[in-house]
Every structure is written in C-alpha cells, then in structure tokens.
Amino acid sequence: MRQILIIVCLLITIVAISQPKKKLNARDSVLVEYHYDSGSKIFNPDPVYVFPKASYGWTKSIDDKWLIKTNVLPLYCLSSDRKKLKSKEAKVGIDNYQYMAFYQMTIDSNEFLIYVKQYETGSYEYPLTKKGWKTSNYLYYSVINKPLQTDSIHHLNLDTNLYYGFTILDEGVFKNVSDRAYKNPWDLISANMQLNASDRKLVVQLERKDQGQLRFLIYSIHPIFEDPIGIRSDWKIKNQSIYMDGTLHRLHYTILDKEWSSTILP
C-alpha cells in the first residue's frame, strides 16, 4: 500500500511539472506591475488641475424642476419644499465640495494621477428629533495610472452623457480632517498608500452643452456592489444606485468647458 502511494505521488509531481506555465493575462500583469511598496514615490505638490472654487450644483426635483446651489448638489425634494431646502441637511446636500484637484506622482518612469476631493458631511446625533446637528470635513483620494491619451473636451459631442471609468490602484477617505487639510494632502495619503489594481473605477461623467457649459460628476464605484465613494451620499431608485449609469440628467455640477482641462484627464 505504501509503495502504491509513493508511485501515485510521483505521477502527480511529474504531471504538475510537465504542465505549461500559465501565461499572465492583462489583470495579472497589472497586479504584478503595481507592487511599488519599495519604489520611491515622487509627489508633485503643485496640482496639475484645480477645479474652479465656485461651480453650480444642480438636482432635478420631484416635480421635475432644476434646483441649484453653489458647490452643492441640492437635496432631492419638491421645488416648493422651502423648509427642506433651507434645512441644515441642505447645506451639505446630496454632495458638495470645498476643494477638488488632480495631482501627479511618479515612481521610476511610471506616471500616476491622484484625484483629491475635500467635502463636508453632517448628521444628527438624535435623528428622530433632529437634534444635535454636527458637521465634519472628509478628504477622499484615489490613485489611477495616468492614461497616455484621453479625448479632447472640445471634440465631445453636444448633449451626450459620456461615462469614463479608470481602474483605481488605491483610494481612501479620511474623516474629521481640518478645514485646510487639502492644502497638503500628501501628508495623509503617503502614510496609507498601497498600489494594487482593483475592480473599482474612478468614474468621470461629462456632458457638453451649448454656450460652453460642461456638466460633470466624479466618484468611485464598484460595478457589482454599487457603492459610490468620494461623494457625500448615494441615491438609489428601486434599490439601484443612479451612479451606475448616465446620471447627469438627474444631478451634476456645471462649469464652463474652457475652465476644464483641455482633455478628459489633465
């Protein structure tokens, strides 16, 4: 019996050795390529693109009218609901931003973009009685491989909601940061960064309108779990996040296309 087991083990070993080695596919290559824990990260503290300090946030109301607020996506409600539109929750809205920018990082000859967004969130300590409202600042970041080329903004078709997704190599949310944390985001990011390709995407939605207007949204999402990050709150319809598809007809920020980078990503 012992001899039979030895023979079986030898046969299994021979078969295993004779099997051709698995060829790395695209995903395997990415996972191997981006293990840069020992590499020297060079961060450029000057952003390659900073979003305008003031943009208009738009949300389509329940009664199909556009609600507008500076740097805030207004709450979803009736356009006549003045109480809700002037509430404490309305100050942070569905989303908002205090600062948004893209930075550049290099490791050896590899270039990366780091998207940074600081925004405000809030909640009641006692939700049932709506007492004890507290706000805090969050700072979100995500790292992507810098594309060799992206589309020119001025070549985008008018009135077309375009949905770009870029593989995220690392991301995180820092809670309860200072008002000026965005002044030096690398202090937070560098201590936590681990570059590994994931299934999450940094989504950039864009739509050019006439008179030089540009609608946009930027956030992270998983294509299966539908869990947006980098935006203050999710919005679900029939248990499905609206951020999974073209979203700009429901809510968006607006700036002039000349205020954007000349290409989709800087």
N, C-alpha and C positions, 0 to 999 in steps of 0.2 A: 504493500500500500504506500509505504514511504517513497519507494522508487517511482511509483506512478505519479505521485505529487511532484517530485523533482522534475520528471520529464515534462509534465504539464507547465510548470513554472518556466522551464527553459524555452518551450514553444511560444509561450506568451511574450517572453522577452525578445525572442527573435522576430516575431511578428511586429512588435512595437518599434524595434529598431529599423525594420525594413519599410515602415510606413513613411510616405513622403511628408516632409515638414509642411505645416500649414503656412500658406502664403498670407502675409499681412494684408488685410483689406484697408480701406480708407480710414475707418474708425480706429482700427488697431494702430495705424501709423500715427494718427493724431494723438492717441493716448501715450504712445512712446515719445513722440516728439516734444510734448509739452511738460515733461517732468523736468522742470528747471529749478528744483529746490537748491541745487548747488551753484546755479548760474548767478552772475552779478546783474541785478536789475538796475537799470538807469532810468530814472523817472524825470521827465521834464516838468518842472513846477509851473511853467507857463502854459496854460491851456491852448490847444490848437483851435478850439472853437468854444465860445461862451454864448449861450442863448441870451437874447435880449432880457433885460431886467424886468421889463413890463410887456406882457402879452395878454391877449384876451382869451379867457376860457369860456367855452360855450357848451350848454347842455340842452337837449331837446326836452321840453316839459311834457307832462302827462297830456296836456291839451294841445300838444304839437306846436308849441311856440318856443323860440330860442331864448334861453336865459343867458345872461352874460355877466362876467365878473373879471376883474383884473387879476391875472396869475392864479385864478381858482376856477376849477370846473364846478359850477353851481350844483346844488343838490337837486335830485330828481323829484319834482313835485308839480303841483298846479302852478301856473304862472301867476295866479291870483292869491296864492298862499303866502301873504306877506309875513305872517308870523314865523313860518318856517324859513323863509328867505332872509329874515333878519335874526335868526336864532344863533346861538353860539356855534352849533354844528356847521352853520352856513359859512362861518369864517374859514373853515378848513375844507369844506365842500367834499365832493367825491374825490378830488385830488387838488393839489396845489404845488407850487414850488417857490422856494426862495432863491435857489441857485441851481443851474444846470450847465454842464460843460463836458467837453471831451478833452482828455489828456493823452499824451503819448508816452509809451515806455518801450525800451529796447532791451533785449537780452541777446548778447552776441550780435548776430546780424538779423535777428527776428524782431519785427515791429508789432506792437500791440496798441490798441486803443482802450482807454479806461473812461467809461461813462460815469459821471458823478452827479447826483441829484440830492439836494437838501430840501426837505419839505416839513410841514407841520402837521401833527396829528393831535387828536383830542378825544376825550371820553369823560363820561360822568362817573364819579365814584359811586353814586346811587342812581342807576339808570331809571328805575321805576318812578322816582320822584323828580328826576332830572336836577339833582343837586350835586354840588362838588365838581364842577367842570374843570378839567385840568388839560393843559396842552403841553406838548414836548416836541423837540426837533429830532427828526430822523435823518440819517445820511445813508443813501444807497449807492453802491458802486457795482459795476460789472466790467469784466475784462474780456475782450474779444481779440482775435487775430486781426490785424489791420489788413483789409482787403487790398489787393493790388490795384483794383479799379472799381469804382461804383458809378452809377448813372449820373449824368448831369441834371441838376434841378431844372434847368430851363428847357430840357428836352422831354420832360414828363408831360404826358397828355393831360389836358384840362379835364376836370370833373371825373377823375378816375382815382378811386381809393386804392393806393398801392401798399402792399404789405411785404416788408422786407424782414427776414429773420436771420440773425447771425449767431453762430454757436458760441455759447458762453463758456469760458475757461475757468472763471472764478467770479463769485459775487457775494455780497453780504449787505446787511442792514445794521447800522449802528444806531442804537436808541438813546434818547436823552442826551444828545450832544449839545454843545454850546451853540449860541447864535452864530458864532464866527468859525465853526468847525470847518466849513467849506474853504476857508482861507488857506488851509494846509491839509488837504485830505490825505496826503501820503502818510502822515503820522499814524492815521488809523488803518489805512489799507495795507501798508507794508508789513505790519505786525501780524496780519491774518492771511496774507495771500498764499494760496496753493493752486498752481495752474494744472488743471486736468479738464479735458474736454467732457462736456455733459450733454444731456438731452435738452437742456433748457435753451431757449432762444432769446436774444435781445431783439425785440420787435421794434421796428421803426415804421410807423404808418404815415403816409404822406398823401396829400391831395392838393394839386394846384387849382386855384380858382381864377376867375378873371380879375382884372385890376391888380394883379400882382400879389394876391393873397395866397397864403400857404397854410393849410391845415395840417396838424401833426399830433402824434402821440408816441411816446417811447416808454417801454416797460419790458419786464422779463416774464416769460410764461413757459410752462411745460405743456407739450401738445396733448398729453393724455390726462394729466391731473388738473389742468385748467386752473392754476393757482397764480395769478399775476402778482409779481413783486416789483417794487420800485414805483408803485402807485398807491395812494392812500387807502383805497377801498375797492373791493370787487363789485361788479354789478352783474347779477345773474338774471336771466329770463328763462323760465322753465328749467331751472337748475343747470343752465349752461352759461358760462361766462361770455359776455359780449366781446371780450377782448380776444377771443379765439379767431375772429374773422374781421372783415371790414367794419370798423367801429365808428368812423369819423362822421357818419350821418346821424349819430346819437350824441356824441360828445367829442370835443377836440380843443386844442389851443390853436390860435391863429397869430401868425406874424406875416411880414412881407417876405416874398421869396428872395428878395435881394438881401434880407437880413440873415438868411440861412447860409451854410457853407455852399460853395459852388457845386458840390457833389452831394450825394446822399449822406455819405460819411466824410468827415474832413480828412 
